[in-house]
Amino acid sequence: MAISMSDAAVQHVARYLEKRGHGFGIRLGVRTSGCSGMAYVLEFVDEKQPEDEIFESQGVRIVIDPKSLLYLDGTELDFVKEGLNEGFKFNNPNVSSECGCGESFNV
């Protein structure tokens, strides 16, 4: 099982962790939501929980709970800029469909 980050995502997260001044890494997870069933959750983590899985990409830690890992295995977290818009993109090989607005997915 593995989770990875693109160079752009690593740089973006590392910058925000540095500005924040503290933090263990970022948590990537899923929750039930939206019209397709699940949505991604991304937040800062100050300390890991005993059951968390830790992945590291160029010094940035990605923290995932065991239930979310089932849906996220093989995912690459990317950070993209398109015109005036910028944000994280989840390249998840497990996704079978996404809703039209792009906020939720199904596996």
C-alpha positions in Angstrom: 0.0 0.0 0.0 1.3 3.4 -0.9 0.3 7.1 -1.1 2.5 9.6 -2.9 2.7 13.4 -3.6 3.9 15.2 -6.7 6.7 17.7 -6.4 4.2 20.6 -6.6 2.1 19.2 -3.7 5.2 18.6 -1.6 6.3 22.2 -2.1 2.9 23.6 -1.3 2.3 21.5 1.8 5.9 22.1 3.1 5.4 25.9 2.7 2.2 25.9 4.7 3.6 23.7 7.4 6.5 26.1 7.7 4.2 29.2 7.8 2.1 27.4 10.4 5.2 26.9 12.6 4.3 23.4 13.8 2.6 20.2 12.7 3.4 16.5 12.1 2.1 16.5 8.5 -1.2 16.4 6.7 -4.1 13.9 7.0 -5.7 12.5 3.9 -8.9 10.7 4.4 -12.4 10.1 3.0 -15.9 10.7 4.5 -19.4 9.9 3.3 -20.7 12.9 1.4 -21.9 14.2 -1.9 -23.9 12.7 -4.6 -21.4 10.0 -5.5 -20.9 8.7 -2.0 -17.4 9.8 -0.7 -15.4 13.0 -0.5 -11.8 13.7 0.3 -10.7 15.2 3.6 -7.4 17.0 3.9 -6.2 18.7 7.1 -3.1 19.5 9.1 -2.1 16.9 11.8 -0.3 17.9 15.0 0.1 14.4 16.3 -0.5 11.0 14.9 -2.9 8.4 16.4 -1.7 4.9 17.2 -3.7 3.3 14.4 -2.6 5.8 11.7 -0.5 4.8 8.7 2.3 7.2 7.8 3.7 7.7 4.3 6.5 10.2 3.6 7.1 12.0 0.3 10.3 14.2 0.2 10.1 14.9 3.9 6.4 15.6 4.1 4.4 13.1 6.1 1.0 12.0 4.9 -1.2 10.5 7.7 -4.1 8.1 6.8 -6.5 6.2 9.1 -6.9 2.5 8.2 -10.4 2.8 7.0 -9.5 5.6 4.5 -6.5 3.7 3.3 -8.7 1.0 1.7 -10.1 3.7 -0.6 -6.9 5.7 -1.1 -4.2 3.0 -1.8 -2.2 4.0 -4.8 -3.4 7.7 -4.8 -1.1 10.5 -5.8 -1.8 13.9 -4.3 -1.0 16.7 -6.8 -1.3 20.5 -6.6 -2.3 22.2 -9.8 -2.7 25.7 -11.0 -5.1 26.3 -13.9 -5.5 29.9 -14.9 -6.7 31.8 -11.7 -7.6 28.5 -10.0 -5.4 26.4 -7.9 -5.9 23.4 -5.6 -5.2 19.8 -4.8 -6.0 17.1 -7.3 -6.4 13.5 -6.2 -5.1 10.9 -8.8 -6.9 7.9 -7.3 -6.8 4.6 -9.3 -9.6 3.2 -7.2 -12.3 5.7 -8.3 -14.9 4.1 -10.6 -17.1 7.3 -11.0 -17.2 10.9 -9.9 -20.1 13.4 -9.6 -20.5 16.1 -12.2 -19.3 18.9 -9.8 -16.1 16.9 -8.9 -16.7 17.1 -5.2 -17.4 13.4 -4.5 -16.5 10.0 -5.9 -17.4 6.3 -5.8 -15.1 3.2 -5.8 
